[in-house]
């Protein structure tokens, strides 16, 4: 299923992603990770914009509204393709399974024992 056109502020798309995530669909996990990355980028852009001094010719609520809209769209376009690299990390985290945890524990134990043996 293609969820590239949906976003976190599209509630019907959000409900669709939520239903797929309950079924442990890897595509839904990937889509959620991309949306979270987009939200993160949007918040980063907003905070960067807030560091600029206020004043000038265009300083009203309408400008703020349109800047927020621009930040939403810009964040969506910035994470398309490879994005900033945050989505794969989130996807790995969301894909947490007991098997992966057991493997991680085993690898950690082996690394610890090999470091003790090298002393």
N, CA, C and O atoms as a GROMACS GRO file, in nm:
protein
  476
    1UNK      N    1   0.084  -0.119   0.000
    1UNK     CA    2   0.000   0.000   0.000
    1UNK      C    3   0.088   0.124   0.000
    1UNK      O    4   0.188   0.128   0.072
    2UNK      N    5   0.054   0.223  -0.076
    2UNK     CA    6   0.130   0.345  -0.088
    2UNK      C    7   0.074   0.451   0.006
    2UNK      O    8  -0.040   0.494  -0.009
    3UNK      N    9   0.155   0.492   0.101
    3UNK     CA   10   0.112   0.594   0.196
    3UNK      C   11   0.194   0.721   0.180
    3UNK      O   12   0.194   0.806   0.270
    4UNK      N   13   0.263   0.736   0.068
    4UNK     CA   14   0.351   0.851   0.052
    4UNK      C   15   0.274   0.982   0.049
    4UNK      O   16   0.329   1.086   0.086
    5UNK      N   17   0.149   0.979   0.006
    5UNK     CA   18   0.070   1.102  -0.001
    5UNK      C   19   0.007   1.141   0.132
    5UNK      O   20  -0.043   1.252   0.147
    6UNK      N   21   0.009   1.050   0.228
    6UNK     CA   22  -0.052   1.080   0.357
    6UNK      C   23   0.049   1.148   0.448
    6UNK      O   24   0.170   1.136   0.428
    7UNK      N   25   0.000   1.217   0.545
    7UNK     CA   26   0.089   1.281   0.641
    7UNK      C   27   0.025   1.278   0.778
    7UNK      O   28  -0.092   1.243   0.794
    8UNK      N   29   0.103   1.315   0.876
    8UNK     CA   30   0.056   1.306   1.014
    8UNK      C   31  -0.061   1.400   1.041
    8UNK      O   32  -0.134   1.380   1.138
    9UNK      N   33  -0.081   1.503   0.956
    9UNK     CA   34  -0.195   1.593   0.978
    9UNK      C   35  -0.314   1.554   0.891
    9UNK      O   36  -0.415   1.625   0.889
   10UNK      N   37  -0.304   1.443   0.821
   10UNK     CA   38  -0.416   1.388   0.745
   10UNK      C   39  -0.472   1.273   0.829
   10UNK      O   40  -0.416   1.164   0.830
   11UNK      N   41  -0.584   1.298   0.898
   11UNK     CA   42  -0.633   1.202   0.996
   11UNK      C   43  -0.679   1.071   0.934
   11UNK      O   44  -0.666   0.966   0.998
   12UNK      N   45  -0.732   1.074   0.813
   12UNK     CA   46  -0.773   0.948   0.750
   12UNK      C   47  -0.650   0.864   0.717
   12UNK      O   48  -0.651   0.742   0.734
   13UNK      N   49  -0.543   0.928   0.671
   13UNK     CA   50  -0.418   0.856   0.645
   13UNK      C   51  -0.356   0.805   0.773
   13UNK      O   52  -0.298   0.696   0.776
   14UNK      N   53  -0.367   0.883   0.878
   14UNK     CA   54  -0.314   0.843   1.008
   14UNK      C   55  -0.387   0.719   1.059
   14UNK      O   56  -0.324   0.627   1.111
   15UNK      N   57  -0.518   0.717   1.046
   15UNK     CA   58  -0.596   0.601   1.091
   15UNK      C   59  -0.560   0.477   1.009
   15UNK      O   60  -0.554   0.366   1.062
   16UNK      N   61  -0.534   0.498   0.881
   16UNK     CA   62  -0.496   0.387   0.794
   16UNK      C   63  -0.359   0.331   0.836
   16UNK      O   64  -0.341   0.210   0.842
   17UNK      N   65  -0.262   0.420   0.864
   17UNK     CA   66  -0.131   0.375   0.909
   17UNK      C   67  -0.141   0.304   1.043
   17UNK      O   68  -0.073   0.204   1.067
   18UNK      N   69  -0.226   0.354   1.129
   18UNK     CA   70  -0.243   0.294   1.261
   18UNK      C   71  -0.298   0.152   1.249
   18UNK      O   72  -0.253   0.061   1.320
   19UNK      N   73  -0.396   0.132   1.161
   19UNK     CA   74  -0.453  -0.002   1.141
   19UNK      C   75  -0.349  -0.098   1.086
   19UNK      O   76  -0.343  -0.213   1.127
   20UNK      N   77  -0.266  -0.050   0.993
   20UNK     CA   78  -0.162  -0.136   0.937
   20UNK      C   79  -0.055  -0.167   1.040
   20UNK      O   80  -0.003  -0.278   1.044
   21UNK      N   81  -0.022  -0.070   1.124
   21UNK     CA   82   0.081  -0.092   1.225
   21UNK      C   83   0.038  -0.199   1.324
   21UNK      O   84   0.121  -0.274   1.375
   22UNK      N   85  -0.092  -0.207   1.352
   22UNK     CA   86  -0.142  -0.311   1.442
   22UNK      C   87  -0.122  -0.449   1.382
   22UNK      O   88  -0.112  -0.547   1.456
   23UNK      N   89  -0.117  -0.458   1.249
   23UNK     CA   90  -0.095  -0.585   1.182
   23UNK      C   91   0.053  -0.613   1.163
   23UNK      O   92   0.090  -0.710   1.096
   24UNK      N   93   0.139  -0.530   1.221
   24UNK     CA   94   0.284  -0.543   1.210
   24UNK      C   95   0.330  -0.540   1.065
   24UNK      O   96   0.418  -0.617   1.026
   25UNK      N   97   0.272  -0.453   0.986
   25UNK     CA   98   0.307  -0.436   0.846
   25UNK      C   99   0.436  -0.354   0.837
   25UNK      O  100   0.443  -0.244   0.890
   26UNK      N  101   0.538  -0.409   0.770
   26UNK     CA  102   0.666  -0.340   0.763
   26UNK      C  103   0.655  -0.210   0.683
   26UNK      O  104   0.727  -0.114   0.711
   27UNK      N  105   0.566  -0.206   0.584
   27UNK     CA  106   0.547  -0.083   0.507
   27UNK      C  107   0.485   0.027   0.595
   27UNK      O  108   0.519   0.144   0.582
   28UNK      N  109   0.395  -0.013   0.684
   28UNK     CA  110   0.335   0.084   0.776
   28UNK      C  111   0.441   0.137   0.872
   28UNK      O  112   0.444   0.256   0.903
   29UNK      N  113   0.528   0.049   0.919
   29UNK     CA  114   0.637   0.091   1.008
   29UNK      C  115   0.728   0.190   0.937
   29UNK      O  116   0.770   0.290   0.996
   30UNK      N  117   0.758   0.162   0.812
   30UNK     CA  118   0.842   0.251   0.734
   30UNK      C  119   0.774   0.386   0.715
   30UNK      O  120   0.838   0.491   0.726
   31UNK      N  121   0.645   0.385   0.687
   31UNK     CA  122   0.570   0.508   0.668
   31UNK      C  123   0.563   0.590   0.797
   31UNK      O  124   0.579   0.712   0.794
   32UNK      N  125   0.540   0.524   0.908
   32UNK     CA  126   0.535   0.594   1.037
   32UNK      C  127   0.672   0.656   1.068
   32UNK      O  128   0.680   0.768   1.118
   33UNK      N  129   0.778   0.583   1.039
   33UNK     CA  130   0.912   0.634   1.064
   33UNK      C  131   0.938   0.758   0.979
   33UNK      O  132   0.997   0.855   1.027
   34UNK      N  133   0.895   0.756   0.853
   34UNK     CA  134   0.911   0.872   0.765
   34UNK      C  135   0.831   0.991   0.817
   34UNK      O  136   0.878   1.105   0.814
   35UNK      N  137   0.708   0.965   0.864
   35UNK     CA  138   0.624   1.073   0.915
   35UNK      C  139   0.685   1.133   1.042
   35UNK      O  140   0.680   1.254   1.062
   36UNK      N  141   0.741   1.048   1.126
   36UNK     CA  142   0.805   1.100   1.248
   36UNK      C  143   0.927   1.183   1.212
   36UNK      O  144   0.951   1.288   1.272
   37UNK      N  145   1.004   1.137   1.114
   37UNK     CA  146   1.119   1.214   1.068
   37UNK      C  147   1.073   1.350   1.014
   37UNK      O  148   1.136   1.452   1.040
   38UNK      N  149   0.963   1.350   0.940
   38UNK     CA  150   0.909   1.474   0.887
   38UNK      C  151   0.866   1.569   0.999
   38UNK      O  152   0.892   1.689   0.993
   39UNK      N  153   0.801   1.515   1.099
   39UNK     CA  154   0.759   1.596   1.213
   39UNK      C  155   0.881   1.654   1.286
   39UNK      O  156   0.880   1.770   1.326
   40UNK      N  157   0.984   1.573   1.301
   40UNK     CA  158   1.107   1.619   1.364
   40UNK      C  159   1.170   1.733   1.285
   40UNK      O  160   1.213   1.834   1.342
   41UNK      N  161   1.176   1.718   1.153
   41UNK     CA  162   1.234   1.822   1.067
   41UNK      C  163   1.150   1.949   1.075
   41UNK      O  164   1.205   2.059   1.079
   42UNK      N  165   1.018   1.934   1.078
   42UNK     CA  166   0.931   2.051   1.088
   42UNK      C  167   0.957   2.125   1.220
   42UNK      O  168   0.966   2.248   1.220
   43UNK      N  169   0.969   2.053   1.328
   43UNK     CA  170   0.997   2.118   1.457
   43UNK      C  171   1.134   2.185   1.455
   43UNK      O  172   1.151   2.293   1.512
   44UNK      N  173   1.231   2.121   1.390
   44UNK     CA  174   1.364   2.179   1.379
   44UNK      C  175   1.359   2.309   1.299
   44UNK      O  176   1.422   2.408   1.338
   45UNK      N  177   1.286   2.310   1.189
   45UNK     CA  178   1.273   2.431   1.108
   45UNK      C  179   1.206   2.544   1.187
   45UNK      O  180   1.247   2.660   1.180
   46UNK      N  181   1.102   2.508   1.263
   46UNK     CA  182   1.032   2.608   1.343
   46UNK      C  183   1.125   2.669   1.447
   46UNK      O  184   1.128   2.790   1.467
   47UNK      N  185   1.202   2.584   1.514
   47UNK     CA  186   1.294   2.634   1.615
   47UNK      C  187   1.404   2.719   1.552
   47UNK      O  188   1.446   2.820   1.610
   48UNK      N  189   1.451   2.680   1.435
   48UNK     CA  190   1.552   2.760   1.366
   48UNK      C  191   1.494   2.897   1.330
   48UNK      O  192   1.561   2.999   1.344
   49UNK      N  193   1.370   2.897   1.283
   49UNK     CA  194   1.305   3.024   1.245
   49UNK      C  195   1.284   3.112   1.369
   49UNK      O  196   1.294   3.235   1.360
   50UNK      N  197   1.256   3.051   1.483
   50UNK     CA  198   1.233   3.129   1.606
   50UNK      C  199   1.360   3.197   1.656
   50UNK      O  200   1.351   3.290   1.737
   51UNK      N  201   1.477   3.153   1.611
   51UNK     CA  202   1.601   3.218   1.654
   51UNK      C  203   1.627   3.349   1.582
   51UNK      O  204   1.709   3.430   1.626
   52UNK      N  205   1.556   3.371   1.470
   52UNK     CA  206   1.574   3.495   1.394
   52UNK      C  207   1.508   3.611   1.466
   52UNK      O  208   1.402   3.594   1.526
   53UNK      N  209   1.568   3.728   1.461
   53UNK     CA  210   1.506   3.843   1.526
   53UNK      C  211   1.377   3.882   1.455
   53UNK      O  212   1.367   3.876   1.333
   54UNK      N  213   1.279   3.923   1.533
   54UNK     CA  214   1.150   3.964   1.476
   54UNK      C  215   1.159   4.110   1.434
   54UNK      O  216   1.243   4.186   1.484
   55UNK      N  217   1.074   4.146   1.344
   55UNK     CA  218   1.073   4.283   1.297
   55UNK      C  219   1.077   4.284   1.145
   55UNK      O  220   1.085   4.179   1.081
   56UNK      N  221   1.071   4.400   1.092
   56UNK     CA  222   1.075   4.410   0.947
   56UNK      C  223   0.938   4.442   0.891
   56UNK      O  224   0.845   4.478   0.964
   57UNK      N  225   0.927   4.430   0.763
   57UNK     CA  226   0.807   4.469   0.692
   57UNK      C  227   0.690   4.374   0.714
   57UNK      O  228   0.576   4.419   0.726
   58UNK      N  229   0.717   4.244   0.720
   58UNK     CA  230   0.610   4.146   0.731
   58UNK      C  231   0.616   4.076   0.866
   58UNK      O  232   0.686   3.976   0.882
   59UNK      N  233   0.544   4.128   0.963
   59UNK     CA  234   0.544   4.067   1.097
   59UNK      C  235   0.402   4.063   1.152
   59UNK      O  236   0.366   4.145   1.236
   60UNK      N  237   0.323   3.971   1.105
   60UNK     CA  238   0.189   3.956   1.160
   60UNK      C  239   0.154   3.808   1.169
   60UNK      O  240   0.233   3.722   1.130
   61UNK      N  241   0.036   3.779   1.220
   61UNK     CA  242  -0.007   3.641   1.239
   61UNK      C  243  -0.024   3.568   1.106
   61UNK      O  244  -0.001   3.447   1.099
   62UNK      N  245  -0.065   3.640   1.003
   62UNK     CA  246  -0.081   3.576   0.872
   62UNK      C  247   0.053   3.522   0.820
   62UNK      O  248   0.059   3.413   0.764
   63UNK      N  249   0.158   3.600   0.839
   63UNK     CA  250   0.290   3.555   0.797
   63UNK      C  251   0.330   3.430   0.874
   63UNK      O  252   0.383   3.335   0.815
   64UNK      N  253   0.305   3.428   1.003
   64UNK     CA  254   0.338   3.313   1.088
   64UNK      C  255   0.263   3.189   1.041
   64UNK      O  256   0.319   3.079   1.035
   65UNK      N  257   0.135   3.207   1.007
   65UNK     CA  258   0.053   3.097   0.958
   65UNK      C  259   0.112   3.038   0.830
   65UNK      O  260   0.123   2.916   0.817
   66UNK      N  261   0.149   3.123   0.736
   66UNK     CA  262   0.204   3.075   0.608
   66UNK      C  263   0.344   3.018   0.624
   66UNK      O  264   0.382   2.926   0.552
   67UNK      N  265   0.420   3.071   0.718
   67UNK     CA  266   0.551   3.011   0.744
   67UNK      C  267   0.536   2.872   0.802
   67UNK      O  268   0.613   2.782   0.767
   68UNK      N  269   0.438   2.852   0.889
   68UNK     CA  270   0.413   2.718   0.943
   68UNK      C  271   0.372   2.622   0.833
   68UNK      O  272   0.415   2.507   0.831
   69UNK      N  273   0.288   2.668   0.742
   69UNK     CA  274   0.248   2.584   0.629
   69UNK      C  275   0.368   2.549   0.542
   69UNK      O  276   0.382   2.434   0.498
   70UNK      N  277   0.454   2.647   0.518
   70UNK     CA  278   0.576   2.623   0.440
   70UNK      C  279   0.665   2.521   0.510
   70UNK      O  280   0.718   2.431   0.445
   71UNK      N  281   0.680   2.535   0.641
   71UNK     CA  282   0.764   2.441   0.716
   71UNK      C  283   0.709   2.299   0.707
   71UNK      O  284   0.787   2.204   0.696
   72UNK      N  285   0.576   2.282   0.711
   72UNK     CA  286   0.515   2.149   0.698
   72UNK      C  287   0.547   2.088   0.562
   72UNK      O  288   0.588   1.972   0.554
   73UNK      N  289   0.528   2.165   0.458
   73UNK     CA  290   0.553   2.114   0.323
   73UNK      C  291   0.701   2.092   0.299
   73UNK      O  292   0.741   1.993   0.236
   74UNK      N  293   0.783   2.182   0.348
   74UNK     CA  294   0.928   2.168   0.331
   74UNK      C  295   0.979   2.045   0.404
   74UNK      O  296   1.065   1.973   0.352
   75UNK      N  297   0.927   2.019   0.522
   75UNK     CA  298   0.970   1.901   0.598
   75UNK      C  299   0.930   1.773   0.526
   75UNK      O  300   1.005   1.676   0.526
   76UNK      N  301   0.811   1.773   0.463
   76UNK     CA  302   0.767   1.656   0.386
   76UNK      C  303   0.862   1.631   0.268
   76UNK      O  304   0.900   1.517   0.242
   77UNK      N  305   0.899   1.737   0.198
   77UNK     CA  306   0.985   1.719   0.081
   77UNK      C  307   1.129   1.685   0.122
   77UNK      O  308   1.199   1.617   0.047
   78UNK      N  309   1.173   1.731   0.239
   78UNK     CA  310   1.310   1.703   0.283
   78UNK      C  311   1.330   1.557   0.320
   78UNK      O  312   1.442   1.506   0.308
   79UNK      N  313   1.226   1.488   0.363
   79UNK     CA  314   1.243   1.349   0.405
   79UNK      C  315   1.211   1.249   0.294
   79UNK      O  316   1.226   1.128   0.313
   80UNK      N  317   1.168   1.297   0.177
   80UNK     CA  318   1.146   1.206   0.065
   80UNK      C  319   1.280   1.151   0.019
   80UNK      O  320   1.383   1.216   0.036
   81UNK      N  321   1.278   1.033  -0.038
   81UNK     CA  322   1.402   0.968  -0.078
   81UNK      C  323   1.474   0.916   0.045
   81UNK      O  324   1.414   0.845   0.127
   82UNK      N  325   1.600   0.950   0.058
   82UNK     CA  326   1.677   0.904   0.174
   82UNK      C  327   1.654   0.988   0.297
   82UNK      O  328   1.686   0.946   0.408
   83UNK      N  329   1.600   1.108   0.281
   83UNK     CA  330   1.573   1.195   0.395
   83UNK      C  331   1.700   1.235   0.467
   83UNK      O  332   1.806   1.250   0.405
   84UNK      N  333   1.689   1.250   0.595
   84UNK     CA  334   1.803   1.289   0.677
   84UNK      C  335   1.868   1.169   0.745
   84UNK      O  336   1.968   1.183   0.815
   85UNK      N  337   1.812   1.051   0.724
   85UNK     CA  338   1.870   0.931   0.782
   85UNK      C  339   1.811   0.891   0.916
   85UNK      O  340   1.854   0.792   0.976
   86UNK      N  341   1.714   0.966   0.963
   86UNK     CA  342   1.653   0.935   1.092
   86UNK      C  343   1.548   0.825   1.080
   86UNK      O  344   1.530   0.747   1.173
   87UNK      N  345   1.479   0.818   0.968
   87UNK     CA  346   1.371   0.720   0.950
   87UNK      C  347   1.418   0.575   0.964
   87UNK      O  348   1.349   0.496   1.028
   88UNK      N  349   1.534   0.535   0.906
   88UNK     CA  350   1.576   0.396   0.924
   88UNK      C  351   1.605   0.360   1.070
   88UNK      O  352   1.580   0.248   1.113
   89UNK      N  353   1.656   0.456   1.145
   89UNK     CA  354   1.682   0.432   1.288
   89UNK      C  355   1.551   0.414   1.363
   89UNK      O  356   1.538   0.324   1.447
   90UNK      N  357   1.454   0.499   1.333
   90UNK     CA  358   1.322   0.488   1.397
   90UNK      C  359   1.256   0.357   1.356
   90UNK      O  360   1.194   0.290   1.439
   91UNK      N  361   1.269   0.322   1.230
   91UNK     CA  362   1.209   0.197   1.182
   91UNK      C  363   1.268   0.076   1.254
   91UNK      O  364   1.196  -0.016   1.291
   92UNK      N  365   1.400   0.077   1.273
   92UNK     CA  366   1.463  -0.033   1.348
   92UNK      C  367   1.410  -0.038   1.490
   92UNK      O  368   1.385  -0.146   1.544
   93UNK      N  369   1.394   0.079   1.551
   93UNK     CA  370   1.345   0.084   1.688
   93UNK      C  371   1.200   0.037   1.696
   93UNK      O  372   1.164  -0.035   1.790
   94UNK      N  373   1.118   0.076   1.601
   94UNK     CA  374   0.979   0.034   1.600
   94UNK      C  375   0.964  -0.114   1.568
   94UNK      O  376   0.866  -0.177   1.608
   95UNK      N  377   1.060  -0.169   1.497
   95UNK     CA  378   1.056  -0.310   1.462
   95UNK      C  379   1.110  -0.401   1.570
   95UNK      O  380   1.146  -0.515   1.541
   96UNK      N  381   1.116  -0.353   1.690
   96UNK     CA  382   1.169  -0.429   1.803
   96UNK      C  383   1.089  -0.557   1.824
   96UNK      O  384   0.967  -0.554   1.834
   97UNK      N  385   1.160  -0.668   1.829
   97UNK     CA  386   1.097  -0.797   1.853
   97UNK      C  387   1.174  -0.870   1.962
   97UNK      O  388   1.291  -0.840   1.985
   98UNK      N  389   1.113  -0.965   2.030
   98UNK     CA  390   1.187  -1.044   2.130
   98UNK      C  391   1.307  -1.117   2.070
   98UNK      O  392   1.410  -1.131   2.136
   99UNK      N  393   1.294  -1.164   1.945
   99UNK     CA  394   1.406  -1.233   1.881
   99UNK      C  395   1.525  -1.138   1.863
   99UNK      O  396   1.640  -1.176   1.886
  100UNK      N  397   1.495  -1.016   1.821
  100UNK     CA  398   1.601  -0.917   1.804
  100UNK      C  399   1.665  -0.884   1.938
  100UNK      O  400   1.786  -0.865   1.946
  101UNK      N  401   1.584  -0.878   2.042
  101UNK     CA  402   1.636  -0.851   2.176
  101UNK      C  403   1.726  -0.964   2.222
  101UNK      O  404   1.832  -0.939   2.280
  102UNK      N  405   1.686  -1.089   2.198
  102UNK     CA  406   1.767  -1.204   2.237
  102UNK      C  407   1.899  -1.205   2.162
  102UNK      O  408   2.004  -1.233   2.220
  103UNK      N  409   1.894  -1.173   2.032
  103UNK     CA  410   2.016  -1.167   1.952
  103UNK      C  411   2.108  -1.056   2.004
  103UNK      O  412   2.229  -1.076   2.016
  104UNK      N  413   2.050  -0.941   2.034
  104UNK     CA  414   2.130  -0.829   2.087
  104UNK      C  415   2.194  -0.868   2.220
  104UNK      O  416   2.311  -0.836   2.244
  105UNK      N  417   2.119  -0.935   2.305
  105UNK     CA  418   2.172  -0.979   2.435
  105UNK      C  419   2.286  -1.078   2.415
  105UNK      O  420   2.388  -1.069   2.484
  106UNK      N  421   2.270  -1.172   2.323
  106UNK     CA  422   2.374  -1.270   2.295
  106UNK      C  423   2.500  -1.202   2.242
  106UNK      O  424   2.610  -1.234   2.287
  107UNK      N  425   2.485  -1.110   2.149
  107UNK     CA  426   2.599  -1.037   2.094
  107UNK      C  427   2.669  -0.955   2.202
  107UNK      O  428   2.792  -0.947   2.205
  108UNK      N  429   2.592  -0.893   2.289
  108UNK     CA  430   2.649  -0.814   2.396
  108UNK      C  431   2.728  -0.904   2.492
  108UNK      O  432   2.837  -0.868   2.536
  109UNK      N  433   2.671  -1.020   2.523
  109UNK     CA  434   2.737  -1.114   2.613
  109UNK      C  435   2.866  -1.166   2.551
  109UNK      O  436   2.967  -1.179   2.620
  110UNK      N  437   2.864  -1.195   2.419
  110UNK     CA  438   2.984  -1.241   2.352
  110UNK      C  439   3.091  -1.132   2.349
  110UNK      O  440   3.209  -1.160   2.367
  111UNK      N  441   3.050  -1.010   2.328
  111UNK     CA  442   3.146  -0.898   2.325
  111UNK      C  443   3.207  -0.879   2.464
  111UNK      O  444   3.327  -0.852   2.475
  112UNK      N  445   3.127  -0.893   2.567
  112UNK     CA  446   3.177  -0.878   2.703
  112UNK      C  447   3.275  -0.989   2.738
  112UNK      O  448   3.379  -0.964   2.798
  113UNK      N  449   3.242  -1.112   2.701
  113UNK     CA  450   3.330  -1.224   2.733
  113UNK      C  451   3.461  -1.217   2.654
  113UNK      O  452   3.566  -1.253   2.705
  114UNK      N  453   3.454  -1.170   2.529
  114UNK     CA  454   3.578  -1.158   2.450
  114UNK      C  455   3.666  -1.047   2.504
  114UNK      O  456   3.789  -1.057   2.496
  115UNK      N  457   3.607  -0.942   2.557
  115UNK     CA  458   3.690  -0.834   2.614
  115UNK      C  459   3.753  -0.880   2.744
  115UNK      O  460   3.864  -0.839   2.776
  116UNK      N  461   3.685  -0.965   2.821
  116UNK     CA  462   3.741  -1.020   2.944
  116UNK      C  463   3.852  -1.120   2.912
  116UNK      O  464   3.952  -1.126   2.984
  117UNK      N  465   3.836  -1.198   2.806
  117UNK     CA  466   3.937  -1.297   2.768
  117UNK      C  467   4.063  -1.231   2.714
  117UNK      O  468   4.170  -1.290   2.723
  118UNK      N  469   4.053  -1.114   2.659
  118UNK     CA  470   4.168  -1.046   2.602
  118UNK      C  471   4.254  -0.980   2.708
  118UNK      O  472   4.364  -0.932   2.676
  119UNK      N  473   4.210  -0.977   2.831
  119UNK     CA  474   4.288  -0.914   2.940
  119UNK      C  475   4.391  -1.005   2.992
  119UNK      O  476   4.466  -0.968   3.083
   0.00000   0.00000   0.00000
